[in-house]
Amino acid sequence: MRVFRSVAALFLLLLVPALRAQTSGPVPEKPWEIRAVVIATFEFGADTGDKPGEFQLWVEREHLDEVVPFPGGVHPLRTNKAHTVLGMICGTTIGPAAVSMTALGLDPRFDLSHAYFLINGIAGVDPKAGSLGSAAWARFVIGDVTRMIDPRETPKDWPYGLFPISATEPNKPLGNPPAWFRSNLYPLNPGLEGWAFAMTRDLKLPDDEDSAKLRALYTGDAYKEARRPPFVFEGESFASDYFWHGNIMNQFAEDWVRQWTNGKGNFAMTDMEDSGLLEALRRLDGMKRVDANRVLVLRTASNYSAPPPGGTALDSLLKPHFGKIAFETAYDTGAPVLHSLVDHWANTRDQIPSVK
């Protein structure tokens, strides 16, 4: 451990001057003490004034008016006048998200040692867990590092051709994964997550007629949650570089999340970034750049991850996504939590809120 810390310190000593040279803007004499970082994955166009994506509502409504160059990322950062809240677009898929998070964590312009990280974005929702426009606070983020056999070549009694590297077939005990293969499970701070969920669980979320029509197609007892108007719930984030869809893959995701969390978690949302962000934050925590206990993951449903009864996976995949209400839901659910953390800084700086 001492060796690791010495190496990390040397790494920072060598890297910080390079980062200072690369920040195409003035480096403050004293780093800004950031209270919260809002992380989105993409934006359609401009940050303000046009069709909103994941980032725009945060920029406009939280007055993140100051543009901060960010050569190590995929998009300029945004901050408010007080330099207490930072907004970042991390980029889509696991690799770009991880690199963006690492670049931010090592940027000498910001003191992130007490910052809270609100990761939010749209996702596909398991129709057995939630409905279009709903929001899920994650207790775990799960990655998708697997062994894989093409489905056409798997044994006939297997449900799919995906299984852990430390196992020999699907849905068997994980065994003892080697140290280099422990990037599939990221438990989040249960007290902080529970506090955020308790604050937002009774929110009335936006809805529209088109979403309601699609929800109604999910008939039967198995899909009762899929038919509900948008609501806030607790459920896990499964991150994969595959933009997958369909009943077989959905069953895999449910089994996979249950397996990696030892039955404590339930698959809710499928996305393409969260495990990369959490891995970067875990490394940055080890370097004392951030506190990984201050991370929240909020995903909102823009589509289902499997078709309704009688539908095909391809037809379901190609249906329009309902991003508009999902973007609104992300802000409406995340903003009260953000405000409570930032506005009560005398307490939240040194004491992480926790569910009572």
Secondary structure as UniProt FT lines:
FT   HELIX           2..22
FT   STRAND          32..33
FT   STRAND          36..40
FT   TURN            54..55
FT   HELIX           56..61
FT   TURN            62..63
FT   STRAND          66..68
FT   TURN            71..72
FT   STRAND          77..79
FT   TURN            81..82
FT   STRAND          85..89
FT   HELIX           94..105
FT   TURN            108..109
FT   STRAND          110..111
FT   TURN            113..114
FT   STRAND          116..125
FT   TURN            127..129
FT   TURN            132..133
FT   STRAND          135..137
FT   STRAND          140..142
FT   STRAND          147..148
FT   HELIX           151..153
FT   TURN            156..157
FT   STRAND          162..163
FT   TURN            165..166
FT   TURN            170..171
FT   HELIX           179..181
FT   STRAND          185..187
FT   HELIX           190..200
FT   TURN            201..202
FT   HELIX           209..215
FT   TURN            216..217
FT   HELIX           221..223
FT   TURN            224..227
FT   STRAND          232..234
FT   STRAND          236..239
FT   HELIX           247..260
FT   TURN            261..263
FT   STRAND          267..271
FT   HELIX           274..286
FT   TURN            287..288
FT   HELIX           292..294
FT   STRAND          295..304
FT   TURN            309..310
FT   HELIX           313..317
FT   HELIX           323..343
FT   HELIX           345..348
FT   TURN            349..350
//
